[in-house]
């Protein structure tokens, strides 16, 4: 599923909880890309709670790059305090 399809089905999450930023900017049946200032373990917990999937629980990807070739994880280009992570299930 592309990001636009997800937003029609359910809004992409973007808010702070306890001062933490969390935004799912792309999601598919077995992958999700998240921009956050949370620890990866906290982001996994949040992703599993907000976007449960029948394919299994989300986990931090072992891939070294995103599909576009960017390193995984990488610093957000909009805010250096946030990081982009790839998750699989």
N, C-alpha and C positions, 0 to 999 in steps of 0.2 A: 504494500500500500504506500502510495506517495503521501507526503505531508498534507496536501490539500484534501485528499480523501479522508485522512484521519481527522482533520479539523471539521469536516462536515459530519462525520460520525460522532466525534467527541472532541471538545476543544483541546488543543495542545496546552499542556500545563506550563504556566509561567508565573511563578510567584515565589515569595520568600516565606519560609517557615522557620521560626526562630532566627530570623535574619539570614537565612540561607536561600540562594537562588537555585531554581531547578526548572529547566525548559527542555521538553522533548521536541526536537526540531525535525526529526525524521523517524518514521517507524514503519516496519513491515511485519510480515508474519513471524519472522525469526530474527529480526535485528531491530535495534533502536539506537539513535544517536541523541545524546543528551549534553546540554551545556549546563554546568553547575559549578558552584563553589563548595559543594558538599564533598566529603570523603567518598571514594567509590563504593564502599560498603553501605553507606547511608543512601546513596543514589540507587543502588540495586534494590534496597528495601522499599524505597519510595516507588520505583518503577514497577516492582511486583505488586504493590498495593494498588496503584492507580491504573495499571495496564496489565492485569492478569491475562495469561494466554494459555490455551489448551496444549500448546507445543511444549510446555514445561516452564519452569521458573527462569526468569532473566538472570544472567550472570555477566560479569565483566569479560569482554571478548579477549581472547589470547592473540587476535590478529595484531600485527605490528603497524598496519596502515588502515585508513578508511578507504572506501571504494575509489575515491578520487586521487589516492596516493598520499594524502596528508598523513603524517605520523599519528599514531594512536598510543596514548592520548596526546592532545596538542592544546596549547594555550588559545583561548578565545581571542579572535581578532578585534572584537568589540570591547572587551574588558579583560585585562591581563590578570585579574584576580579569579577568573573562571577558567575551567578546563572542559574540553570536549572529550567525551568518552563514547566508545562503541560497546553495545551490549548485545548478546546473543541469547537464544533460548533453544 
